Structures are given as structure tokens and as C-alpha cells.
Amino acid sequence: MMDLALLDSDHPVFPCPSKALVDPDGLLAVGGNLQPSTLLAAYRQGVFPWYEDGQPLLWWSPDPRTVIFPNDIKISRSLRKAFNQKKWEIRLDTAFLSVIESCAAPRKKSHGDTWITDEMKAGYVALHAKGYAHSLEVWRDEQLIGGLYGVLIGSVFCGESMFSLERDASKVALVQLAMLMRQNTKEGFIDCQLSNDHLHSMGAVTISRQEFLEKLMSLSDEPCRWPDQWQCKIT
């Protein structure tokens, strides 16, 4: 633990991500705060917060990193069938607070408390108010049934969490996010942070932290033609 940085609570300065511990999952620093300026500084350096109630504020930079390149998104046969059979409405940034609260709600298969603490919610809501954090929502019959949220840094969407109240709703959100990124960026991609089987089944790949940081740096200032609000119907 000797390489773990202790951040000042008022003026945190993140160390180089290469100093992150190899195990577990690239733990880099502890402390700091979740003010919008701190969150933006972290994401621009490929760092994100992840902790639970009762823990100190922890910051991570995994190696390798899991990403989805929009052109490589995979739509399974069953998901394609769902697209064809169900009536979905996709909206952007119309219910950010509801999305993050739904992501924070206990899951049926989860063990323990959510990692999306009240402090975390407040930080991302403030970041949303400044135009950096976004939600992509799946609606049916005027009911919010799934979605995701994350932080947009230039042409990189740093995904934070997703939820689904109906089968395939979160998958639909991820596919629509990839399509939106494909339409509005040149070489942008989705940062999924850590790997899991679900993400890999949808086209996620792992790249080295160094490659991730190089891509992030090259795209962090690239303008993304992100619409203020956007919605479409899949019928």
C-alpha cells in the first residue's frame, strides 16, 4: 500500500495513473472530494471513484481497461428480436436523477449495499447540471424501464452504471448509446472501466491502461456534437 496516494480534501491532485496498484483493479488514491471540478480532473486523467458507505473515498485506474468501440457493438439474436417486437422510446437527459436513483437501488442478485452513495449521487447530479454527466433512458408507455448514466469527456463517454426494470432494457440503452456515439463523434468510444461477461457479450474489449490513456488524451478535447435533448422511438 506504500504507493497509495492520500489526497487533500480541499485541493486534491491526482498522481500519474501508472502509479496505481496492480491489485485490486488499479487502486490509485484515497481521499479528496466529489466536487464537479475534482470529478472532471479525475475523468480527464482516466481515474474514477468507486467506494461503499463506510469506506473512505477511493479512486481507481485499472490496467487493463474495458472499452466499447461504437462500430463493434454486438446485438444478439434475442436482443434484435426484442428490438423488433417491443415498443421502446429512447430519451437523453430527461430524467437524470431518476436514472441514478434507479441504478443505486438494491438489485435482486446483489450482496451488500450499493456503491452509489448519497455523496456520489450529489456529485454526479452537480456534474449533470454543468453539462458533463448524462443519462440515456429507455421508456415504454411513459414509464422509465431502463437506462444508464456517465460522464462525457470530449468524445469519450465514461459509463458509470446502468439499470433495467424489464428484460433487455439496459442492453437497449447501451446499444443506443453506441449508435449515438457513432453518429456524433469521429473516433469516440465508451469507457466501461472494468470487465465482465455481460459487457464482453456486447462487444467490449480490454486494452492496456497506456493505450486507453493515449486514446483519452487524443479525444478529451474533441468536440462531441451531443444534443441537448434527444429522443427517438423504436416501434
C-alpha angles and dihedrals in degrees: 000000000000092000094053109116121224110216126213110247094225104035109020118187116193120224122229108291090232087073091065117120115259091226132073101025098302105305105193112167147356130216131020122110142271099245114141092251091053094047092049092048089051097049092046087059095045094256127129137181122246125165142122134240109285093029127099117253106282128196126202142195110179126206114232103032126210118227140165120218106209095231090056099054110133123220112195122218091253092049092048088052090052090051089054097045106038131064110232132175117205119205134179124217097344097116108019096150092048091051095051091045090051090049089051094050116107114270122224092237097037126109120212131355127330118264090223097092126187088257090053092050092051092050095053094042088055090048089050090053088057092052100252104098117063141185128211111201137197115211133183124182088351091303122122104233104164146350149137140234137206147141124279114217108180103301096342120095109205103205117213110175144335137201139196130199092177130039114281095002095120090045089053089052092052093048091049091048090054090050091048091050090048091053098044106036136050102217102355123141143185119258109215093177102206130034128248136159093253093057093045090052087059096050105276118151134188123240131178118272089243092055091046092051092048091052092045093051092049092051103033093093097034108115115243115207089224111170118236089231129354138176139172137177126235106202 
